[in-house]
Amino acid sequence: MSRVHAFSDDALGDADAVGLAERLRRREVSAAELRTAVAGRAALVEPQLHGLALDRIADPVTGERAGPLAGVPTLVKDNTDVRGWPVTNGTVAYVPAPAREHAEVTRQLLATGLDLLGLTRMPEYGLNASTEFAAAEPTRNPWDPRFSAGASSGGAAALVAAGVVPVAHANDGGGSIRIPAAACGLVGLKPTRGRLAPNANGARMPIDLVADGIVSRTVRDTATFLAAADRYRRNPALPPVGLVEGPARRRLRIGLVLDSPTGAQIDAETRTAVTEVAELLGKQGHLVEPASTGIGSRFVDDFLDYWGLLAFSVVTGGRWLHGRTFDPDRLDALTHGLADHYRKAMARTPVFLHRLRRVAQSYTELFTRHDVLLSPVLAHTPPEIGWLSPAVGFDELTRRLLDYVAFTPLCNVAGAPAIAVPAGAAGNGLPLGVHLSTAAGDERTLLELAFALESDRPWPRIQG
């Protein structure tokens, strides 16, 4: 099946967010013209991709005109409050009311200058790794709509890859920025815990897994956004990132991780993509050597128990969160299955929380031997629609999910930064991604490496 995209010679062209901001400053194009182009592009691809949560491009919520991305259009994930917009969290279990106030994350987006034009779809409460639903059209991958766009920021990634907007808001509680970035051929940085504005959903968790950011088509867009967001809300406990504008000349010790914590087999194309990137990094002067995270099946079991705790909190506390319209019977089978799993694991709660809280220390110790870890983002190429559907039996679905996303949750539990960057394409034309991670607070190193990879091996283009 052919690729689905909306790139054309309209006001957006094929520029990234930094390029559009420059054109806006030179008055070569107006923010209104960009919004018109976004609406036209969304109308073109939405019948096939289903990436928007609102049924239209909304009236703009305009960002700060002093921000470096002033006037650049973007979209917000459907779990983040924008005043006046109804946020569903990807579920039909309640009737959403218009949000009363902007979330702190929304204010941070606006401080960078971005104009907000709508909400993007996500699976129910972000619990799945594919943006699929019990009784609605899935969000589809623009590289081939028969396949998943990933999740939970699947709508954001699909619409950025298809050219509707240059960047889109995303957040990540177990890989939800990096997974769809890899599936759709994008750049996806999960920042350090506490780097950016607090996420309201993460703040309610016993261990805050959630970090907000964006998905983008270029490293410089992600770097520009992160620098602006970091200036808006500086965390004095972390070193400032500053604006990263290209590769560094430092020689790094890079640990190559190819063994999945779940024991899942890494498919041949994914393994080849990662090893080719390792070879390229070696040619750039870095020392690349085999490594292990030391994380095994116990971490996987603990994470599954915690994942279940989060779903249990939705099932039992949804009315408190969303009001009287909340009906737990309308939640999908994955949410209920995870909640049931937790009911059986409830007595283990103090033990698994204690072990998960200790992960940050053991993770930090890895970086006494390595500066960066290189691994797959996902154990295999994006699956066909239906493989990760919430209608799949719970035991089989969780096995598939844990195998597929085996590499990403560690950084969420540890609170450390990680970035997914494109690494070529599989034989079926779908993107492949690699994962770079490092110690808490060192996003600069990840961005410098991403710039070097982008420069030496430019990403495939969907409109190419």
N, C-alpha and C positions, 0 to 999 in steps of 0.2 A: 504494500500500500504506500502511496506517495506521502511525502512529508507535508505538514500543514504549517504554513507561516504566512505572515502578513507584511513582510518587508516590501517596501515600494519606494518611489521617489517622492512621497509626501513630506510633510514637515519633519517627521521623525527620521526619515531616511534609514540608514543603518548605524547611526551614531550611538555611542554609549552615553551614559548620564553626564560624564565630565564633558564630552563633546557637545552635548545639547546645552549644558550650562554656559559653555563658552559662546555658542551661537546666540543664546538669549542675551548675554551681556553685550555682544556686538550688535544686537537688535536685528539680526538676520532672520529671526523667527520670533514669534510671540508665544507666551504661555497658552493663550487661547487657541492658537493654531495647533499647538502640540496636543491640547485636550481634544480638539476636533479629530486629529489624526488617531489618537488612542481610541476614541469611540468608533471610528470607522474600522480600524483594525480588529477591535474586539467583536464587532458585528460580523466580520468576515470569518473569524476562526471559532467563535463560540459554538456554533452549531455542531462542530466536530470535537472540540477539546473540552468544553464544559468546565472552564476554569474559574468563572466568576460566581461569587456567592450572591451578590445582588443581581437582579435581572437586567441591569443597565449600568453604564458609566454614570456615576453620581455627579451632582454639582460639586465643584472642587472645594476642598478645605485647604486653603493656601498656606504654604510654609513661610518662614521668615525670609524676607527678601535680601537680608545680609548673609544668608547661608551660602556655602560654596555650591550647592545644588539648587539654588533658587529657581523656581519655575519648572523644574523637571518633574514630569508626571510619574506617579507610582501608585501601587495598590497595597492594601493592608490585609493581613491574614485575618480570617474570620474567627479569631478568638481574642481580639484586641479592641477595646472600646474606642470608637470615634463618635464624638457627640452628635446625636441625632440619627445615627445609623443603627439598625438592628443586627446584633451579633448572635449567631446561632451556635458557635462552637462545633459546627458540622453535624448537629443532631436535629432530629425532629421531635425530641422528647419534651420540648417546651415551646411556647409562643414567645418569640423575642420582642422586647420593647425597645424603642430607640434609646441608645445609651445617653445617660444624663451628662456625663463629663468625658473628656478625653482621658485615656489611660496615660500614665507617665511615659510609657513607651511611645505613644502617639505624639506626645509633646516633644519627645526627643527627635522623632522623625521630622516633625515640622521645624525644629530648630536647625536642621541641616539645610532647609530650604525646599524640601520636596513638597509637591502638591499631591494631595490624596484624592483619588478618583473612584475608589470602590474597594470591595472586599473580595478576597480570593478563597476558594473552597479548600476544605481540609476534611479528613475523615473524622468520625465522631470522637470528640475530645482529644484528637491527635494520638489515639491509641494504636492505630494501624500504620504500617509502612507503605501503604498504597491508598490513594484517595478514591476509595470505593465505598459503596453504600448498599444498605439492605434493599432499598426500593427507589433508587434514583440512578440516573446516568453517572458513570464514573468520570473522573477527570482523566483525559487521555494524553499520551506522550506525543508531542508534535513531530518527533522524528519518525514515528510510526504509530498511528492511533490504535493499533491492536494491542499496544503494550502500556504498562503502567508508567505514570509520571513520577512515581514515588510519593512520599508523604513524610511528615504530615503537611508540609508546605507545598503540596503537589500543585495546587492551583497557581500559586505564585510562580513556581518553576516553569510550568507549562506555558504561561503567558509571557514570561520574559524570554524563554527560548524561542517562542513563536513571533517575537518582535512587537507585541502589543505595548509593552513598556520596557524601558531599558533596565530597570531594577525593580524589585518588589520586596516588601517587608516579609520576613520569615522568622520563625523561632524554632528552637531545637531543644527537646527534652530527652532525646535518646538517639538523635541523628537526623532530626526533622528539617534542618537546613541542608546538611551534607548529603543525605540520601536523595532527595529530589534534584539537588544540584548535579550529582553524579548521573542520575537517570536521564537528565535533560541536557547534559553537556555544558554546565554552568560552573561558576565559581561560588562556593558557599563556605563562609567563615563562621564558625561558632566561637564567639569571644570567651574570654575567661569569666568565670562566675564573679559577678559584681562589677565587671568592667563598665557595662552600660546600665541604663535605667532598669530598676527592678520590674520583673514581670509579675503581675498580680496573681496569676495562677501558680507560678513557681513559689511565690512567697508563702502560699498556704501549705506547701509540701513539707513533710518532716525533713527531707533533704531536698534542697532546691536544685533541680536538674535543668531548669529552663534558662536559656540565653537567647536574646533577640539579636537580629541582624538583618541582612538582606541576601538575596541571590542576585547575581549579576552576570553579564557576559564578558566582562573584563576585570582584571585584577585591579586596575587603577580606580574603577568605580567602588569596589569594596574597600580599598585603602582610603579613598577620599571620604566615603561615608563614615568609616570607623574613626578617622581623625576628627571629623566634625562632631560626631556623637560623643567621643571621648572628651572633647573640649566643653561640650554642653554640660556634661556631668562627670567631673573628675573624681575618681576614687583614689584618695591619697595613699591607700594601702598598696596600690599597683603602680608600676612605672608608667609614665605617659607613653603612648604609642607614637605620637607625632604623625606627620604625613610621610608615608613611605612612597617613594616615587620611582623605585627601580631596584634591581638586584644589588646585593652587597658583595664585597670581595672576600669576605671571611671564609675560611675553610672550616666546614662543619663536620662533626661526627654524626653520621646518619645511620640509624639502626633499621635494617630491613626486616619487617615482620610479615611472614606469609602463613603462619599457623593461626587458624581461627580458634578463639576461646571456646567455641561450641563444638569443635572437632569437625565442623562442616568442611567439605571439599571445596576448594577454590577452583572455579572453572578455568579451563585452559586459557581462554582469551583474557580473563581478568589477571591471571598470574603473569601472562606475557606482558600485559600493559604495565604492571607494576615493576617487573624486572627491567623492562626497557627504560622506564623512568629512572630506576636505580643506576643503570648504565650511563644515562645522560648526566645524572648528578655526579657520577664518578668522573666523567669527562670534563665537567665544570670545575673539578679540583677538590671535591668533597671526598671524605673517607666514608665509604659505604660498606657495612659489614652486617652479617646476620644478627638478629636480635630476637628477644622474646619479651613479652609484657609480664610473663609470670602469672597471668590471670587465666584461670581455668574454669572448670565446670561449677565450682562453688559460687563464683561470682555470677555466673549465668543463672543459677538457681536463685540466688539472692535478688538479682535484678528482676526476675520473673515474679517473685513474691512481692517486691516493691511495686512493680507495674500493676499487679493485682490490687494492692492497697489503694493505688490511685483510682482504679476503676470502682472499687468498693466505696470510696469516698463520694464518687459521682452518684452511684446508685442510692446510697443512703442519705446523702446530703444535697441532692439536686434541688429539692424544694427550697431549702434554705438559700441556695445560690441563685435560683431562677424564679422563685415565686410559685404561686398556686397552680400555674398551668403545667408545671413539671409532672410528667407521667413516666415513671421508671419502666413501665411495660413497653414503652415505645423505643427504648434503647436497643441497640443492635446486639446480635448474638456474641460478638467479641467482647463488648463491654460487660455483658452478663457473665460470660465465661471466665473472664479475668476476675470479676468480683467473687464468683463462686470459688475460684482457685484460692483467693485470699482467705475466704472463710475457713478453708481447710488448713491454711498456713498461719492463721491468726496467732496461735500460741508461739510461733517462732518470731513474732515481730521484734521484740527487743534484741534478739540475737542477730537477725539479718540487718537491722538498722545499724547496730554496733559495727558489724563487719563492713557494711557499705561506707560508713563514716570513716573507717580506717583506710579506705582505698586511696584517698588523697595522699597520705604519707608514703605508701608503697609506690604510688605512681611517681611522686616527686623524686624518689630515689633512683628511678630509671635514668634520670637526666644528670646523674653523676657520671654515667658511662656514655651517654649519647646527648647530643644537642637537639636532635629531631628524630622522630620515628616516622618511617614510611611504610604504608600498608595499603591494601585495598580499602575502598570505602565500603563496598558490598561484596559478598562472596560470589555473586554471579551477575550476569547481565540482567537488565530489567525484565521481570516476568510478564507474560501475557495477562491482560485483564481477566480477572476471575481466579487466578492462582492465589491471590491474597484477599479474596472477597470475604467479608464478614459472614457470608453464608457457608463457608467451608467449616467443617467440624472443628470444635475448639482445639482438641489435642493436635490435630494435623496442622491447623493454621498456626498455632504457637510454635510448633516445630519448624515450619517453613519460615516464620518471621525471625525466630532466633538465629537460624542458620543464615538467612539473607543479610541481616543487619549486625552480624557478629562483632564487627570492628568499631562501631561508633559509640555505644553506650558508655564505655569506660571513661571517656573524656567528660561526659556529663556528670557522672558520679564523682570523678576527681575534681571537677570544676576547672578543667584545663582547656586551653584553646586548641582548635583543630580546623583545618581547611580542606575542602574537597576541590580539586582542580581537574579539568578534563585531561584525558590521556589517550586520545585517539578514539577509534570506533571498532565495534565488533563486526564480525562478518555479515551480520544482518543489518548493519548500518546504525545500530543504536550506540549512543555514547558510552564510553568507559571512563571511570574516574579513579584517581588515586587520593590517598588520605595522608596528610602531613599533620603531625601533632607535636607539641612541645610542652615545656613547663608553664605553670600558671604565670600570666603576665607578659609572656613573650610573643605576642601577636606579630611584632615587627619582624622577627626571624621568619615566621611563616609567610608573611607577605613578600619579603625579599626573595625567598625561594620560589614562591608562586610567580613573581615577575620574571625570574630567570627561566623557569619552565615555559612560560608564555612566550618569551622572546625567542628561545631556541627551538621551540616546537609549537607553533601557533595552533590554536584549537580548530577542529573542523567547524565549518559554517553550515548552518541548516539551509541557507539559501544558495549554497555553492553548487 
